Amino acid sequence: MTTADNGALVARLRAAGCVFAEQEADLLTDAASSAAELEALVTQRVSGTPLEYLLGWTEFRGLRVAVRPGVFVPRQRTGFLVERAVSHALGQESGTARVVLDMCCGCGALGLAVATELSAAGIPVELAASDVEPAAVACARDNLAPLGAAVYQGDLFAPLPADLAGRVDLLLANVPYVPTAGIAEMPPEARDHEPRTALDGGADGLDVFRRVAAAAPRWLAPGGALLVEASRAQVPLATEILAHQGLTPVVAESEELYATVVLGISPPPGAPPQGAPTTELPR
């Protein structure tokens, strides 16, 4: 492609609202094997198809993760949830394997990233994942197959094997938390292409969170943590919900990524939970 051609491509993408038009132009050009294929990809992109669906992958925490149409695309801000999960695991007893459950897993990016980073730190990981959407389960199975992880299809905890109960050290639950009324305000490439079950959190955005929090104490190991992304406005109610379930709430925020993560920590044997949330310093 000539410089002029590339400039025209960038202009088309920018006119369609692509913020990172230059980078997208390079990625689409690399993905196409012919001028005709490139034109087809660009046409789909300017019509609103997510870039990740066209490429077949997204980058997350330095990993190339496969993504298919109809599967939730992991957001870069959710890398902060991975960071907090790894930090919590590293703070637990050394020399033992960690059991990680990636719930509402989508393509499995969170579980993949946490397992990869803990393994790099010398900590073995037993990873399982689950999602209600068949397309997500198929995609996650492809991404997590190299790790030998089991991926289950069904509603939240329902499809999980009973022997996971009481053993989960990290419960990564990237549940939908957009209030139903806010779906219409989301970017079209998310609203029109990603599954509604991965976006809609009910009237206040916390319907699925409530269900996960209610069941989490049965599945968490002593000292294990439930980690959920939320909006800042949802933090007071989310921490109240966790405390009501006997979990110690902790709030972590990243100013850089505009991300808020709420943790619910299972108390060690004999230790009562703390009702008041701990707030970590903004990053």
N, C-alpha and C positions, 0 to 999 in steps of 0.2 A: 504494500500500500504506500502511495506517495504521501508526502507531507500535506499536500493539499487535500487528498482524500481523507487523511486522518483528521485534519482540521474540520472538514465538513461533517465527519462522524461525530466529533466532539460537540459541534454546534447543534446537531440533531438531538443528542442526548441531553445537552444542557437545556435546550428549548422544551424538552419533555419533563424537566424538573429533576434530572439526575444531578445531585450535588457534586458527586465525584466523577464528573463526566470524563475527564482525561484518563483516570485509572480504569473506568469501565470500558472505555474505547480500547485500551490496550488488552484487557482481559477478554473481551469479545473477539478481538482480532486474533489473539492467540488460540482461542477455542475453535475458530472456524477453519475448515480445511479448504474452503474455496470462497470466491467473492459472492457466489449465490447463497452459500450457507451463512456468511457474515451478514448479508442483507436480511435474511430470514431472522437471524438472532436480533439484529438491531430493530427490526420492525416489531418483534414481540416485546422487546425492552421498552420502546417508546410507547407501546400500548399499555404498559403497566405491569408486565410479567416480572416478578422478582429476578434480579440478576443471578441469584444463587440457583434458581431453578434452571436457568439457561446454561450456566456453567456446569451444574451437577455437583457443586461443592461450595463450601464456605470455609474461611479460615477462622479458627477459634482457639485462642490461647496457643498460637503457634502451630496448630494441627490443621491439616486439611481434612475436613469432615464432609462426607457425602450427604447431599440433600436432594430430595425428590419433590416434584410438584405435589401439593396437598399436604406437605409436612411443614410444621412450624420451623422457621429459620431462627437459630439461636442469635440473640442480640449480643453485641460486644460488651455491653454493660454487665451482662450476666457473668462475665469472667470474674467480677468481684465476688460473686457467690462461690465460685470455684476457689478463689484465693482464701476466703474465710473458711471454707471446708477443709482445705489442706492445712491451714494454720491450726484449726481445732484438732485435727488428727495428729499432727506433729506434737501437740501438747499433751497427748494421752500417753499411756504407758508404752515405753519403747520396747522394741523387739517382738511385738505381736502384730499379726495381720489385722487389717481393717476390713470390716464388712460394709460395703457401700451399696446403697439402693438409690437408683436414679428413677424417681417417680414422675409421671407426666413427661417422659423422657424425650419425646419428639425423635430427633435423629440420633439421640444418645450422646450428644456433644459434652454435656456436663459430666456424666459418668466416665466418658473416655478421658477427658482432661484431668479429672481428679485422680483416676487410676494411674494415668501416665505420670503425673507429677509426684504422687506418693511412691510409685515404683522407682522413679529416679532418685528419690531420697532413701531408697533401700527398704521401704515398707511394703510387704506383700499386700495385695488387695483381692478380696473376693467380691466381685461386682455382679449385681443383678439390676434389671431395669424393667419398667412397665409403662404401658400407654394404652389408652382406649381405642386409638385410631389404627386400623390395620395398616395403612400406608406408613405411619410412623414406626410401627413395630417392625415391618419389613426393612425399613431403612436402618433402624437401630441395630438390627441383627447383622446387617452387613458391616456396619461400623465397628461393632463390638465383638465380632467373631474372632479377630486375632487375640482378644483377651480371654476368650473362653467364657464370656458372660452369657447368662441366660436372660432372654427378653420375653416378658409375658404380656399377653393381650387381655385387657379387661378393665373394669372400673376400679381405679385406685388399688387398694390392697387385696381386692377379691381374688385375683388370679395367682397370688403369691403362694409359694409353698409354706406350710406351717412351720417348718424348721428354721425359717428366718426370724420368727417371732422372738423378741428379746435379745437379738444378736446384732442389730444394725447399729454401727458406729456413726455413720453419716447417712442421713436421709435427705437427699437432694430433691426438693419438691418445687420444681419451677411451674407452679400452678398458675392458671389464668387469674389475673387480678384487675383487669380493666372492667369497671362498672358497665353494665349492659348499655346504659344511655351514652357511654363514651365510645362505643364501638364505631358509631357513625363518624366520629371525629378522627379516627385513626387513618394513617396513610393508606391510599387505595391498594397498594401492593400487598399490604398485610390484610386489610379488611376484605378484599375481594379474592384473595388467593389462599390464605392460610385457613386451616379448619377453625370454625367458630368455637369448638370445644377447647381450643388452645388459647383463646382470647377472652372469652366472656366469663367474668367472675361473679355474675349476678348483680343484684341491685346495688350493693356497696363494694363489689369486687372481691369479697372475702368468702363467698359461699363454699368454694372448693377448699380453700384454706381451712375453714372450720371443720370440714370432714376429715382432712388430713390430720389436723391437730388433735381431734378427738380420738383418732385411732393410733396416733404415733406412740403414746406411752407403752402400748402393748408390744410394739415392734422394736423400739429403741433398746440398746444395751445400756447398762448403767454408765452414765457419763456421756452417752451418745447424744448427737445433736440433729435436730430437724432444722434445715436451712431453707428459707423461702424469700423470694424477692417481693418487695411491696413498694407502694408509693409512700412518700413521707406522711401524707395525710392519713394513711391507713395505720401508721405505726401505733398510736395509742390503743386502738381497738384490737389490733393484732397481738400486741403484748398482753392485753387483758385476756384474750382467748387462750393464749399459751399458758399463762399463770393459772387460769381456771382448770386447765387439764393437768396441772401438777408439774409443768415444765418451767424451768427458769428462763425468762426472756432476756435476750441480749440484742441490742440494736447496733449495727455497724453501717457506716455511711462512707461513700467515696464521692468527694466533690468532683474529682477528675472524670469519673465515669457517669456521674449523675445517677448513682445506684444506691439503693437502700436494701439491706439484707437483714431479716429478722431471724434470729436463732432461738430455738426452744431446746434447752439442754436438760436431759434426763438426769436426775440426781443420783449420786452414787448410793450404794446400799446404806440405809440408816440415816441418810442426810435429807433433811426437809428442803423442799424447793424454796427459792426466794421469790416473793411476789412482785417486787419492784424490778423493772428492767434495768440492765446495765447498758449505758450508752458508750460506745467506743468513740474516740476522737475522730473527727472527719479526716479523710485521707486526701 
